[in-house]
Amino acid sequence: MVISVYLYEKRKPIWATAIPFVIMVCLTGWAMVYNLRDFLLGSDYVSRQPHLFVIGALVALLEVWMIIEVAIHIKKAPKPKAQTG
C-alpha cells in the first residue's frame, strides 16, 4: 500500500503493487468478516469467543482506516501537469 502511494506520487506505474494490494485487502477483509461472525455467533456457547471478536473488530477497523487514509492521500496528491507538444 505504501509503495503504491509512493509510486503514484512519483507518477510511476502502480499496477505491479496496486493489484496485489487490492487482492490482499479483499481476501483478508473477507476472512476477517467470516471469522468475526464465527467469534460472535458460534454454533454453541463454548465456540463463542467475544474477546477474539473484539480484537478482530479492532483490526478490521484499522484496515478500513488505512484504506481511507490512502484514499485521502491520493486525492490530495498533486495533479500531473498537462504536456504541450
N, C-alpha and C positions, 0 to 999 in steps of 0.2 A: 504494500500500500504506500509506504513512504517513498519507495523507489519510483512508483508510478507518478506520484505527485511531483517528485523532483524532475523526472523526465518531462512531465507536462509543462512545468515552469521553464525548462530549458528548451522547449519547443522541439523535442525529440520524439520519435515514435514510441508510444507507450503500450502497444499491443502485446509485446512479449511479456510484460509484467501485469498489465491490467486484466487480461483474460484469466490467468491463473488466480489472481486476486478475487475476481468475481466468483469463479468456481468455488474457491475455498470458503468465501464468505457464505455463499448459498448452502453448501454442504454442511458446514459446521453450524450454521444457524438452524437448518432443518433438523440436524441431530440434537441440538440443544432443546428445541421446542418439543421434540419427541421425548427426550429424557425428562424435561420439566413436567410433562403430562404424566409420565410414569411415577415420578417422585411425588407428585401431589395426589394422584388418583390411583395408587397401586391397587392390585387385584384384591389384596386383603390388608388388614391393619399392619401386619408385620412388614409388608413390602412398601408401605408408605414411608417416605423419608423427607420430612419437612425441612430438615437442616440442609439437605442436598438441594432441595427446591430453592431455598433462599440463596444459597451460594450460586447456583446455576442462573437464577434470575438476575443476580448482580453481574455475572459475567455476560449475560445476554444484553443487559443494559449498557455495559461498557462497549460491547461490539456495536450496538446501534449508535452510541455516542461517537465512536471513532468514525463511523461512516458519515455521520452528519458533519463532523469536523472536516473530513476530506471534501465533502460537497461544498462547504463554505469556503474552504481554502481554494478550491478550483474556481469557484465563482469569482473570487477576489483576485485571481491571478491576472497579470497584465495581458491585454489582448495583443495578438501579433499585429505588426504594422503592415498596412497594405503595400504590396510591391507594385511599383510602376515600371513599366518597361515594355 
